[in-house]
Amino acid sequence: MLNWNCPTCRKSILKIKAGTFHYELTQRSRNARSHEDWSPDLDDYVYSCILECTNPICKEIVSNSGIGFVDDDTDADEDGNLIFVKGVFFIPKYFSPSLSIFDYSSKISSEVKEELEKSFALFFCDPSSSGNHIRIALENLLTYLKIKRSVTTKGKRKYLALHNRIMLLPKKYHEIQDLFFAIKWLGNVGSHSGKQVTSDDILDAYELMKEILTEVFTQKSKKMKNLAKQINKKKGPRKSK
């Protein structure tokens, strides 16, 4: 099991609560076992369990479910030699409450946060839909930055495409403009192309979004820290009169 962070305290990891992990063969797999061509590799499972935060102050409870399959695994024989065996592996699909895949500043706008949380909830079960919500979060971030959503020409209102809105970012954000475009392209795959979006694609988008949010919402903090350093270095006003 991976070390998933608690979605509530975000400080400690989740562990399976003793006695709660349960898995069963699917109906299709039970029927397949009666066929002469059956092999363990064909078995599919579903599982469920309760996760508990290891922080004794928090102890949040998270329900988790997913699927299982049989694949090659390694073990050691009586002499300590490496051998190959069949093992059951499990893939999570649902968490409630949903996990936060990455940490972000508490200063981010509620519209951006809402779409990020929706993306997190869908990450394990539907990467394409998860990607769509990252794209919406990006649109909402542009609105927060006061980038206009539409223009009016000849009395007609025309909504701007995401690409055009990114082009309108002020100069101070030009260094991270490529990050906005990268998320847009990843979002386009799930929204328009019909291509399969993978979890790795979404993780790439999360890395990009995390960097953007850090730059946008901690920029003032960085400026204040730099200002304090200058004043401390001068031991007084940073600009001499």
DRENDO-1510 file (C-alpha; in Angstrom, 1 decimal, always signed):
<recs>
REC; n; res; u; v; w
REC; 1; MET; +0.0; +0.0; +0.0 .
REC; 2; LEU; +1.2; +3.5; -0.9 .
REC; 3; ASN; +1.6; +6.1; +1.8 .
REC; 4; TRP; -1.5; +8.2; +1.2 .
REC; 5; ASN; -1.8; +11.4; +3.3 .
REC; 6; CYS; -4.8; +12.0; +5.4 .
REC; 7; PRO; -7.3; +14.3; +3.5 .
REC; 8; THR; -8.3; +16.1; +6.8 .
REC; 9; CYS; -5.1; +16.8; +8.8 .
REC; 10; ARG; -2.8; +16.5; +5.7 .
REC; 11; LYS; +0.0; +15.7; +8.1 .
REC; 12; SER; +0.0; +11.9; +8.7 .
REC; 13; ILE; -0.5; +8.9; +6.5 .
REC; 14; LEU; -3.5; +6.5; +6.3 .
REC; 15; LYS; -3.3; +2.9; +7.3 .
REC; 16; ILE; -5.8; +0.0; +6.8 .
REC; 17; LYS; -7.8; -0.5; +9.9 .
REC; 18; ALA; -7.3; -4.0; +11.3 .
REC; 19; GLY; -10.0; -6.4; +10.3 .
REC; 20; THR; -11.6; -4.2; +7.6 .
REC; 21; PHE; -9.9; -5.4; +4.4 .
REC; 22; HIS; -12.1; -7.7; +2.4 .
REC; 23; TYR; -12.0; -8.9; -1.2 .
REC; 24; GLU; -14.1; -11.3; -3.3 .
REC; 25; LEU; -14.0; -12.8; -6.8 .
REC; 26; THR; -16.3; -11.1; -9.3 .
REC; 27; GLN; -19.2; -13.0; -10.7 .
REC; 28; ARG; -17.5; -13.3; -14.1 .
REC; 29; SER; -14.4; -14.8; -12.5 .
REC; 30; ARG; -16.5; -17.3; -10.4 .
REC; 31; ASN; -18.2; -18.5; -13.6 .
REC; 32; ALA; -14.8; -18.7; -15.5 .
REC; 33; ARG; -13.4; -21.1; -12.9 .
REC; 34; SER; -15.7; -23.9; -14.2 .
REC; 35; HIS; -14.2; -23.7; -17.7 .
REC; 36; GLU; -11.4; -26.0; -18.7 .
REC; 37; ASP; -9.2; -23.1; -20.0 .
REC; 38; TRP; -9.3; -21.3; -16.7 .
REC; 39; SER; -6.1; -20.2; -15.1 .
REC; 40; PRO; -5.5; -18.0; -12.0 .
REC; 41; ASP; -4.4; -15.1; -14.3 .
REC; 42; LEU; -8.0; -14.7; -15.3 .
REC; 43; ASP; -9.3; -14.0; -11.8 .
REC; 44; ASP; -10.6; -10.5; -11.1 .
REC; 45; TYR; -11.6; -9.2; -7.7 .
REC; 46; VAL; -13.2; -6.3; -5.9 .
REC; 47; TYR; -12.2; -5.1; -2.5 .
REC; 48; SER; -13.1; -2.6; +0.2 .
REC; 49; CYS; -11.6; -1.5; +3.5 .
REC; 50; ILE; -11.5; +1.3; +6.0 .
REC; 51; LEU; -8.4; +3.5; +6.3 .
REC; 52; GLU; -7.6; +5.4; +9.5 .
REC; 53; CYS; -5.3; +8.4; +10.0 .
REC; 54; THR; -2.2; +7.6; +12.1 .
REC; 55; ASN; -2.3; +11.0; +13.7 .
REC; 56; PRO; -3.7; +10.3; +17.2 .
REC; 57; ILE; -5.3; +13.7; +17.3 .
REC; 58; CYS; -7.0; +13.4; +13.9 .
REC; 59; LYS; -7.8; +9.7; +13.4 .
REC; 60; GLU; -9.9; +10.5; +10.4 .
REC; 61; ILE; -11.7; +7.5; +8.8 .
REC; 62; VAL; -11.7; +7.1; +5.0 .
REC; 63; SER; -13.6; +4.4; +3.1 .
REC; 64; ASN; -11.7; +2.9; +0.1 .
REC; 65; SER; -12.7; +0.4; -2.6 .
REC; 66; GLY; -11.2; -0.9; -5.8 .
REC; 67; ILE; -10.4; -3.8; -8.0 .
REC; 68; GLY; -7.9; -6.7; -7.9 .
REC; 69; PHE; -6.1; -8.9; -10.4 .
REC; 70; VAL; -3.6; -11.8; -10.5 .
REC; 71; ASP; +0.0; -11.2; -11.7 .
REC; 72; ASP; +3.5; -12.5; -11.2 .
REC; 73; ASP; +5.1; -11.8; -7.9 .
REC; 74; THR; +8.4; -12.8; -6.3 .
REC; 75; ASP; +9.1; -14.8; -3.1 .
REC; 76; ALA; +11.9; -16.8; -1.6 .
REC; 77; ASP; +12.0; -20.6; -1.3 .
REC; 78; GLU; +13.3; -22.6; +1.8 .
REC; 79; ASP; +16.9; -22.0; +0.7 .
REC; 80; GLY; +16.4; -18.3; +0.2 .
REC; 81; ASN; +16.4; -18.5; -3.6 .
REC; 82; LEU; +14.2; -16.1; -5.5 .
REC; 83; ILE; +11.1; -17.7; -7.1 .
REC; 84; PHE; +8.2; -16.4; -9.1 .
REC; 85; VAL; +4.7; -16.9; -7.7 .
REC; 86; LYS; +1.2; -15.7; -8.5 .
REC; 87; GLY; +0.0; -12.8; -6.3 .
REC; 88; VAL; -3.2; -10.7; -6.1 .
REC; 89; PHE; -2.6; -7.0; -6.6 .
REC; 90; PHE; -5.1; -4.3; -5.8 .
REC; 91; ILE; -5.8; -0.9; -7.5 .
REC; 92; PRO; -7.8; +1.8; -5.6 .
REC; 93; LYS; -10.7; +3.4; -7.4 .
REC; 94; TYR; -12.7; +5.3; -4.8 .
REC; 95; PHE; -11.9; +7.2; -1.6 .
REC; 96; SER; -14.4; +9.0; +0.7 .
REC; 97; PRO; -13.6; +11.6; +1.7 .
REC; 98; SER; -11.4; +12.0; -1.4 .
REC; 99; LEU; -7.6; +12.3; -1.0 .
REC; 100; SER; -5.7; +15.5; -1.8 .
REC; 101; ILE; -3.2; +14.5; -4.4 .
REC; 102; PHE; -1.0; +17.5; -3.7 .
REC; 103; ASP; -0.9; +20.3; -1.1 .
REC; 104; TYR; -1.9; +23.8; -2.1 .
REC; 105; SER; -2.0; +27.2; -0.4 .
REC; 106; SER; -5.0; +28.0; +1.8 .
REC; 107; LYS; -5.1; +31.3; +0.0 .
REC; 108; ILE; -6.3; +29.9; -3.4 .
REC; 109; SER; -9.7; +31.1; -4.5 .
REC; 110; SER; -12.7; +28.9; -3.6 .
REC; 111; GLU; -13.6; +28.5; -7.4 .
REC; 112; VAL; -10.1; +27.0; -8.1 .
REC; 113; LYS; -10.2; +24.9; -4.9 .
REC; 114; GLU; -13.6; +23.4; -5.7 .
REC; 115; GLU; -12.5; +22.2; -9.2 .
REC; 116; LEU; -9.3; +20.8; -7.8 .
REC; 117; GLU; -11.1; +18.8; -5.2 .
REC; 118; LYS; -13.5; +17.4; -7.9 .
REC; 119; SER; -10.4; +16.4; -9.9 .
REC; 120; PHE; -8.8; +14.7; -6.9 .
REC; 121; ALA; -12.1; +12.7; -6.3 .
REC; 122; LEU; -12.0; +11.4; -9.9 .
REC; 123; PHE; -8.3; +10.8; -10.3 .
REC; 124; PHE; -8.3; +7.1; -9.4 .
REC; 125; CYS; -11.5; +6.1; -11.2 .
REC; 126; ASP; -11.8; +8.4; -14.2 .
REC; 127; PRO; -8.6; +10.2; -15.3 .
REC; 128; SER; -10.2; +11.9; -18.3 .
REC; 129; SER; -12.9; +13.5; -16.2 .
REC; 130; SER; -10.3; +14.4; -13.6 .
REC; 131; GLY; -8.3; +16.2; -16.3 .
REC; 132; ASN; -11.4; +18.2; -17.4 .
REC; 133; HIS; -11.7; +19.6; -13.9 .
REC; 134; ILE; -8.1; +20.6; -13.9 .
REC; 135; ARG; -8.8; +22.5; -17.0 .
REC; 136; ILE; -11.8; +24.2; -15.4 .
REC; 137; ALA; -9.7; +25.0; -12.4 .
REC; 138; LEU; -7.2; +26.7; -14.8 .
REC; 139; GLU; -10.1; +28.7; -16.3 .
REC; 140; ASN; -11.2; +29.8; -12.9 .
REC; 141; LEU; -7.7; +30.8; -12.0 .
REC; 142; LEU; -7.5; +33.0; -15.0 .
REC; 143; THR; -10.8; +34.7; -14.0 .
REC; 144; TYR; -9.3; +35.2; -10.5 .
REC; 145; LEU; -6.4; +36.9; -12.1 .
REC; 146; LYS; -8.9; +39.2; -13.9 .
REC; 147; ILE; -8.3; +37.8; -17.3 .
REC; 148; LYS; -11.4; +38.6; -19.3 .
REC; 149; ARG; -13.6; +35.7; -20.5 .
REC; 150; SER; -15.2; +37.4; -23.5 .
REC; 151; VAL; -14.9; +40.4; -25.8 .
REC; 152; THR; -17.7; +42.4; -27.5 .
REC; 153; THR; -17.3; +43.3; -31.2 .
REC; 154; LYS; -20.1; +45.0; -33.2 .
REC; 155; GLY; -22.5; +44.5; -30.4 .
REC; 156; LYS; -21.9; +40.7; -30.2 .
REC; 157; ARG; -20.3; +39.0; -27.3 .
REC; 158; LYS; -17.7; +36.4; -28.1 .
REC; 159; TYR; -16.2; +34.0; -25.4 .
REC; 160; LEU; -12.5; +33.7; -25.6 .
REC; 161; ALA; -10.9; +30.3; -26.0 .
REC; 162; LEU; -8.6; +29.2; -23.1 .
REC; 163; HIS; -5.5; +29.6; -25.4 .
REC; 164; ASN; -6.4; +33.2; -26.0 .
REC; 165; ARG; -7.0; +33.9; -22.3 .
REC; 166; ILE; -3.6; +32.5; -21.5 .
REC; 167; MET; -2.1; +34.9; -24.0 .
REC; 168; LEU; -3.6; +37.8; -22.1 .
REC; 169; LEU; -1.6; +37.0; -18.9 .
REC; 170; PRO; +0.2; +40.1; -17.6 .
REC; 171; LYS; +4.0; +40.3; -18.0 .
REC; 172; LYS; +4.7; +39.3; -14.4 .
REC; 173; TYR; +3.3; +35.8; -15.2 .
REC; 174; HIS; +5.1; +35.3; -18.5 .
REC; 175; GLU; +7.7; +33.1; -16.9 .
REC; 176; ILE; +5.0; +30.5; -16.0 .
REC; 177; GLN; +2.9; +31.0; -19.1 .
REC; 178; ASP; +4.2; +27.8; -20.6 .
REC; 179; LEU; +2.9; +25.9; -17.6 .
REC; 180; PHE; -0.6; +27.2; -18.3 .
REC; 181; PHE; -0.4; +26.1; -22.0 .
REC; 182; ALA; +0.9; +22.7; -20.9 .
REC; 183; ILE; -2.1; +22.1; -18.7 .
REC; 184; LYS; -4.4; +23.3; -21.5 .
REC; 185; TRP; -2.9; +20.7; -23.9 .
REC; 186; LEU; -3.3; +17.9; -21.4 .
REC; 187; GLY; -6.9; +19.0; -20.8 .
REC; 188; ASN; -7.6; +19.1; -24.5 .
REC; 189; VAL; -6.7; +15.4; -24.8 .
REC; 190; GLY; -9.5; +14.4; -22.5 .
REC; 191; SER; -12.0; +17.0; -23.7 .
REC; 192; HIS; -11.7; +17.0; -27.4 .
REC; 193; SER; -9.4; +14.4; -29.0 .
REC; 194; GLY; -11.0; +11.2; -27.7 .
REC; 195; LYS; -7.6; +9.8; -26.8 .
REC; 196; GLN; -7.0; +7.9; -23.6 .
REC; 197; VAL; -5.8; +10.0; -20.7 .
REC; 198; THR; -3.6; +8.2; -18.2 .
REC; 199; SER; -3.1; +8.7; -14.5 .
REC; 200; ASP; +0.5; +9.7; -15.4 .
REC; 201; ASP; -0.9; +12.5; -17.6 .
REC; 202; ILE; -2.9; +13.8; -14.8 .
REC; 203; LEU; +0.0; +13.6; -12.4 .
REC; 204; ASP; +1.9; +15.8; -14.9 .
REC; 205; ALA; -0.9; +18.3; -14.9 .
REC; 206; TYR; -0.9; +18.3; -11.0 .
REC; 207; GLU; +2.8; +19.1; -11.0 .
REC; 208; LEU; +2.3; +22.0; -13.3 .
REC; 209; MET; -0.8; +23.3; -11.4 .
REC; 210; LYS; +1.1; +23.0; -8.1 .
REC; 211; GLU; +3.9; +25.2; -9.5 .
REC; 212; ILE; +1.4; +27.7; -10.9 .
REC; 213; LEU; -0.5; +28.0; -7.6 .
REC; 214; THR; +2.7; +28.4; -5.6 .
REC; 215; GLU; +3.8; +31.2; -7.9 .
REC; 216; VAL; +0.5; +33.0; -8.0 .
REC; 217; PHE; -0.6; +32.7; -4.3 .
REC; 218; THR; +2.8; +32.9; -2.6 .
REC; 219; GLN; +4.3; +35.6; -4.7 .
REC; 220; LYS; +3.3; +38.4; -2.3 .
REC; 221; SER; +4.8; +36.4; +0.6 .
REC; 222; LYS; +8.1; +36.1; -1.4 .
REC; 223; LYS; +8.1; +39.8; -2.0 .
REC; 224; MET; +7.6; +40.5; +1.7 .
REC; 225; LYS; +10.4; +38.1; +2.6 .
REC; 226; ASN; +12.8; +39.8; +0.2 .
REC; 227; LEU; +11.8; +43.2; +1.5 .
REC; 228; ALA; +12.5; +42.1; +5.1 .
REC; 229; LYS; +15.9; +40.8; +4.0 .
REC; 230; GLN; +16.8; +44.1; +2.5 .
REC; 231; ILE; +15.7; +46.1; +5.6 .
REC; 232; ASN; +17.5; +43.7; +7.9 .
REC; 233; LYS; +20.7; +43.9; +5.8 .
REC; 234; LYS; +20.6; +47.7; +6.0 .
REC; 235; LYS; +19.4; +47.6; +9.6 .
REC; 236; GLY; +17.0; +50.4; +8.6 .
REC; 237; PRO; +15.3; +51.8; +5.5 .
REC; 238; ARG; +16.4; +49.9; +2.3 .
REC; 239; LYS; +16.7; +53.2; +0.4 .
REC; 240; SER; +18.9; +55.9; +1.8 .
REC; 241; LYS; +17.5; +59.4; +1.6 .
</recs>
